[in-house]
């Protein structure tokens, strides 16, 4: 499932209405950090699995 340009614009517009323009950059930064940590944890687990199977 991929999002097109129209869907992204609607989501951003809804977030702007709900959270306000001053809160959006902070929310985006927090979401980015959360995703980065999640990916790092997934990669760490897959690396452990690879070394345990050898």
MOVEN-V730728 format. One line per field, one symbol per residue. phi: phi as a letter, one per 40 degrees, with the letter a starting at -180 (. if undefined). psi: psi as a letter, one per 20 degrees, with the letter a starting at -180 (. if undefined). burial: I if it has 9 or more other ideal C-beta (glycine too) atoms within 8 Angstrom, else O. A space follows every 50 residues. Layout:
BEGIN
phi: ???
psi: ???
burial: ???
END
This chain:
BEGIN
phi: .bcccccccccccccccccgccccdccccccccccccccccccccccccc cccc
psi: pqprgghggggggghggghqhhhghggggggghghghghggghgghgggg hhi.
burial: OOOOOOOIOOIOOOIIOOOOOOOIOOIOOOOOOOOOOOOOOOOOOOOOOO OOOO
END
